[in-house]
Every structure is written in C-alpha cells, then in structure tokens.
C-alpha cells in the first residue's frame, strides 16, 4: 500500500474561507447569512480534471480526523469520494469540461433538514450518514435526452415517477453515524470493489454492500445547500440561512492505495 497526501485545491464563495493549517489539515468556514445566497468552503482534487481522469479507484482506504462547529448546521458538510455528478462545467475559469452524470460516491455526509437524500424509503435520508452510491455508466448524450423528464419532479406525481426510476438505476446504501460531531473523531472508509466499510475511531459502524465503480475524486466541504426528493412531494432545492458562522476542521488526511 502507498500512503498519499493528495494535492487539494481550495474553492470558496465570497466571504467564505479555507485555511491550510498544516499538511493534511484545513479549516473550511462559511459566514453567517440569509437564505437565498449560496455559501461554500471546499477543498478537492478534481477541479481541473475531466471525470474520466479522476484519480481514485478501489481498493483504497481514506482516513482523517474531523470536527464541526455545531451538531445541527444548516445545509451539508462532509468528506469522502464522489464523481461530482451534478456539475455542468464548460471548461470556464480553468475547470475541466464535465456534464451531469448519475451519482457515484463513498463518503461521510451530513445533511440537515429539509434535505432528503435517499431514493429508497428504507434508508436514512438526513442526519450524519455513512453512504454509498453506485450507478451505471450511461453516456452523457443519453442522459441529456432524459433531462427534460426531470421537470416532472416539480409535481408530486412526477417526482414519485422520477424517484422510482432513479431507484432502479442507482444502487444505494446509508447508515447513521453515531457520536458528537463537534468533538474530534477519526473517520475511515475502506473502499473495496464489492463493498465499503466505514469506521469511527477504529470501530466498524457500517458495512455497505454497495460500492461505487469509480473513478472518483476527493472532496471535503461545508455549505448551506439543501435538496429533497421525498417519497411524497416534489423535488425541492435551495439554500438555507446560517444564524452564525459555520466551520469544518479536518486533520491527518491520508489515503492508502495499491
């Protein structure tokens, strides 16, 4: 196995900050503010890469220590591996050209209400989750043909149809992560081709039978965004108010891979 400290790029919206505290350590902070304005602080290793050039495949072990500023921060935060599925980047600002894709991920993901991030009714859809997604590799032109159907999700009947379709296409696993997120903990995920094991302070807390195919990229972030596709109701998304500044600190980041 090879120990790797990835080269990560800081990305943040206006007034948000990313502080490099030491090698493998960052503080990502977003300011207080009202709903209706997106706030993001993030580090990642994929900003300039095409999705097919993302660097990580199984087998791989990701570990880090982290803490958040409060247990109930509005929006989302987390760390792990994903394929940046919802981006539409035409190569502007130095970013690589990428089109939307179906989600692939293995990560620790916090989602506050009103987020609802599960296509299945039997899995947790908000809270602090150890989650995975696996999707078929459908070419972007074919996905683009299906994009107009997403307009159906604005209506409750259409949203249920879209959700059933996604449930057939995208395999998913999720479990709630225990513990106080404001205290330092060591988080580890072991990504193998046939599953992902999640650990908290060295103890296994979830064994996901669903593993992403890859390639994936590394992301650590905090934002004030929400998205919800609940079993009943329509698709909703937007940004939430932050009563005060919110931050995520990460240290001792390491990736072991063959």
C-alpha positions as CSV (number, residue, x, y, z in Angstrom):
1,X,0.0,0.0,0.0
2,X,1.1,3.6,-0.7
3,X,0.5,6.4,1.7
4,X,-0.7,9.5,-0.2
5,X,-1.4,13.1,0.8
6,X,-3.4,14.4,-2.2
7,X,-2.8,17.9,-3.7
8,X,-6.0,19.7,-2.9
9,X,-7.3,22.9,-4.3
10,X,-9.3,25.4,-2.1
11,X,-12.6,26.7,-3.5
12,X,-14.9,29.1,-1.7
13,X,-17.6,31.6,-2.3
14,X,-17.4,35.3,-1.4
15,X,-16.6,35.8,2.4
16,X,-16.1,32.1,2.9
17,X,-12.6,30.9,3.8
18,X,-10.3,27.9,3.5
19,X,-7.3,27.9,5.8
20,X,-4.5,25.4,5.3
21,X,-3.5,24.7,8.9
22,X,-0.7,22.2,8.2
23,X,0.0,19.4,5.7
24,X,-3.2,17.4,5.5
25,X,-5.1,19.9,7.7
26,X,-7.7,22.5,6.8
27,X,-10.4,24.7,8.3
28,X,-13.3,25.4,6.0
29,X,-15.6,28.2,7.1
30,X,-18.7,29.9,5.7
31,X,-20.1,33.1,7.1
32,X,-23.5,33.9,8.6
33,X,-26.1,35.0,6.2
34,X,-29.7,34.7,4.9
35,X,-31.3,32.1,2.7
36,X,-31.1,32.7,-1.0
37,X,-27.3,33.0,-1.3
38,X,-25.0,30.1,-1.7
39,X,-22.1,29.8,0.7
40,X,-19.4,27.1,0.2
41,X,-15.9,26.4,1.5
42,X,-14.3,23.3,0.0
43,X,-11.0,21.6,-0.9
44,X,-10.9,18.9,-3.7
45,X,-8.5,17.3,-6.1
46,X,-10.7,17.3,-9.3
47,X,-11.4,20.9,-10.2
48,X,-9.1,20.8,-13.4
49,X,-9.9,17.1,-14.3
50,X,-12.3,15.5,-16.6
51,X,-14.5,13.0,-14.8
52,X,-12.8,10.0,-16.6
53,X,-9.4,11.3,-15.2
54,X,-10.5,11.4,-11.6
55,X,-7.6,9.8,-9.6
56,X,-9.2,7.2,-7.2
57,X,-10.3,3.6,-7.7
58,X,-10.8,0.7,-5.3
59,X,-9.1,-0.8,-3.3
60,X,-8.4,2.3,-1.2
61,X,-8.5,3.4,2.4
62,X,-9.3,7.0,3.3
63,X,-8.8,8.3,6.9
64,X,-8.8,11.6,8.6
65,X,-9.8,13.4,11.8
66,X,-12.6,15.9,11.8
67,X,-14.9,18.1,13.9
68,X,-17.7,20.5,13.0
69,X,-18.7,23.7,14.7
70,X,-22.2,22.6,15.7
71,X,-24.3,19.4,15.6
72,X,-27.1,20.9,13.6
73,X,-25.5,23.2,11.0
74,X,-27.9,24.2,8.2
75,X,-27.0,22.7,4.8
76,X,-24.5,19.9,4.2
77,X,-20.9,19.1,5.1
78,X,-18.7,16.1,4.8
79,X,-15.7,14.3,3.3
80,X,-15.1,11.4,1.0
81,X,-15.1,10.4,-2.6
82,X,-17.6,11.2,-5.4
83,X,-17.9,11.7,-9.1
84,X,-19.2,15.3,-8.9
85,X,-22.3,14.1,-10.7
86,X,-24.4,17.3,-10.8
87,X,-21.8,19.7,-12.3
88,X,-22.3,21.3,-15.7
89,X,-18.9,22.8,-16.5
90,X,-18.0,24.0,-19.9
91,X,-14.3,24.5,-19.1
92,X,-14.6,28.1,-17.9
93,X,-12.4,29.5,-15.2
94,X,-9.9,26.7,-15.6
95,X,-12.3,24.0,-14.7
96,X,-12.4,20.8,-16.8
97,X,-15.4,20.2,-19.1
98,X,-17.9,18.0,-17.3
99,X,-21.6,17.1,-17.9
100,X,-24.1,15.8,-15.4
101,X,-24.0,12.1,-14.5
102,X,-25.6,9.7,-12.2
103,X,-24.2,9.7,-8.7
104,X,-21.3,7.6,-7.5
105,X,-19.9,8.1,-4.0
106,X,-18.5,6.7,-0.8
107,X,-18.4,9.3,2.0
108,X,-19.4,10.6,5.4
109,X,-22.2,13.1,4.6
110,X,-24.1,15.4,7.0
111,X,-27.5,16.7,5.7
112,X,-29.7,18.9,7.8
113,X,-33.5,19.2,7.3
114,X,-35.1,19.8,4.8
115,X,-32.6,17.7,2.9
116,X,-33.9,14.3,1.8
117,X,-31.1,12.5,0.0
118,X,-32.3,8.9,-0.5
119,X,-34.1,7.3,-3.4
120,X,-35.1,4.4,-1.2
121,X,-37.8,4.5,1.6
122,X,-35.9,2.2,3.9
123,X,-32.7,4.2,4.3
124,X,-32.0,7.3,6.4
125,X,-32.2,10.5,4.2
126,X,-30.8,13.2,6.5
127,X,-28.5,13.4,9.5
128,X,-24.9,12.3,9.6
129,X,-24.6,9.4,7.1
130,X,-22.1,6.8,6.0
131,X,-23.3,6.5,2.5
132,X,-22.5,4.9,-0.9
133,X,-24.0,5.2,-4.4
134,X,-23.3,3.1,-7.4
135,X,-24.6,3.9,-10.9
136,X,-24.3,2.5,-14.4
137,X,-22.0,4.3,-16.8
138,X,-24.6,5.9,-19.1
139,X,-23.1,8.2,-21.8
140,X,-23.8,11.9,-21.3
141,X,-25.7,12.3,-24.6
142,X,-28.2,9.7,-23.4
143,X,-28.6,11.3,-20.0
144,X,-29.1,14.6,-21.8
145,X,-32.1,13.2,-23.7
146,X,-33.7,12.2,-20.4
147,X,-33.0,15.6,-18.8
148,X,-36.4,17.2,-19.8
149,X,-38.1,14.4,-17.7
150,X,-36.7,16.0,-14.6
151,X,-39.2,18.8,-15.0
152,X,-41.8,16.2,-13.9
153,X,-40.2,16.2,-10.4
154,X,-41.7,19.7,-9.9
155,X,-45.0,17.9,-9.4
156,X,-45.7,15.3,-6.7
157,X,-46.8,12.6,-9.2
158,X,-43.9,13.3,-11.5
159,X,-41.5,13.3,-8.5
160,X,-42.6,9.9,-7.5
161,X,-42.0,8.6,-11.0
162,X,-38.5,10.2,-11.2
163,X,-37.7,8.7,-7.8
164,X,-38.8,5.2,-8.8
165,X,-36.7,5.5,-11.9
166,X,-33.6,6.6,-10.1
167,X,-34.1,3.8,-7.5
168,X,-33.9,1.3,-10.4
169,X,-30.8,2.9,-11.9
170,X,-28.8,3.9,-8.8
171,X,-27.9,1.4,-6.0
172,X,-27.6,3.0,-2.6
173,X,-26.5,2.2,1.0
174,X,-26.7,4.5,4.0
175,X,-26.4,4.3,7.8
176,X,-26.4,6.9,10.5
177,X,-23.1,7.8,12.1
178,X,-23.2,7.9,15.9
179,X,-21.3,10.4,18.1
180,X,-20.8,14.0,18.8
181,X,-19.6,15.7,15.6
182,X,-18.3,18.7,17.5
183,X,-15.6,16.5,19.1
184,X,-12.6,15.2,17.3
185,X,-13.1,11.8,15.8
186,X,-11.1,9.6,13.4
187,X,-13.2,8.7,10.3
188,X,-12.1,5.9,8.0
189,X,-13.6,4.3,4.9
190,X,-12.2,1.2,3.2
191,X,-13.4,1.1,-0.4
192,X,-13.2,-2.4,-2.0
193,X,-14.7,-3.4,-5.3
194,X,-17.5,-5.3,-3.6
195,X,-18.3,-3.0,-0.7
196,X,-17.3,-0.1,1.6
197,X,-16.5,-0.4,5.3
198,X,-17.0,2.7,7.5
199,X,-15.2,3.1,10.8
200,X,-15.4,5.6,13.6
201,X,-12.4,5.8,16.0
202,X,-11.3,2.4,14.7
203,X,-14.7,0.7,15.3
204,X,-16.7,-0.5,12.3
205,X,-20.1,1.3,12.2
206,X,-21.3,0.3,8.7
207,X,-20.5,-2.3,6.1
208,X,-22.1,-1.1,2.8
209,X,-22.7,-3.9,0.2
210,X,-22.9,-1.2,-2.4
211,X,-19.6,0.1,-3.8
212,X,-19.0,2.8,-6.4
213,X,-17.3,1.8,-9.6
214,X,-15.1,4.8,-9.9
215,X,-13.0,6.6,-10.9
216,X,-13.8,9.1,-8.1
217,X,-12.3,12.3,-6.7
218,X,-11.7,13.5,-3.1
219,X,-13.9,16.3,-1.6
220,X,-14.0,18.0,1.8
221,X,-16.7,20.7,2.2
222,X,-19.2,22.7,4.1
223,X,-22.1,24.6,2.5
224,X,-25.7,25.9,3.2
225,X,-27.4,24.0,0.4
226,X,-30.3,21.6,0.5
227,X,-32.0,19.2,-1.9
228,X,-35.0,17.0,-1.2
229,X,-36.8,14.3,-3.2
230,X,-39.0,12.7,-0.6
231,X,-41.3,9.7,-1.1
232,X,-44.3,12.1,-1.2
233,X,-44.0,15.6,-2.5
234,X,-42.0,17.3,-5.2
235,X,-38.3,18.0,-5.8
236,X,-37.1,20.9,-3.8
237,X,-33.7,22.6,-3.6
238,X,-32.1,25.8,-2.5
239,X,-30.1,27.5,0.2
240,X,-30.6,27.9,4.0
241,X,-30.0,30.7,6.4
242,X,-26.9,30.5,8.6
243,X,-27.6,32.1,12.0
244,X,-23.8,32.3,12.6
245,X,-20.5,31.3,11.0
246,X,-20.1,27.5,10.4
247,X,-16.9,25.6,10.0
248,X,-15.5,22.1,9.5
249,X,-11.9,21.2,10.5
250,X,-10.0,18.3,9.1
251,X,-6.6,17.0,10.1
252,X,-4.4,13.9,9.5
253,X,-5.8,13.3,6.0
254,X,-4.3,10.2,4.4
255,X,-5.1,7.8,1.5
256,X,-3.7,4.3,1.3
257,X,-4.0,2.7,-2.1
258,X,-2.3,0.0,-4.1
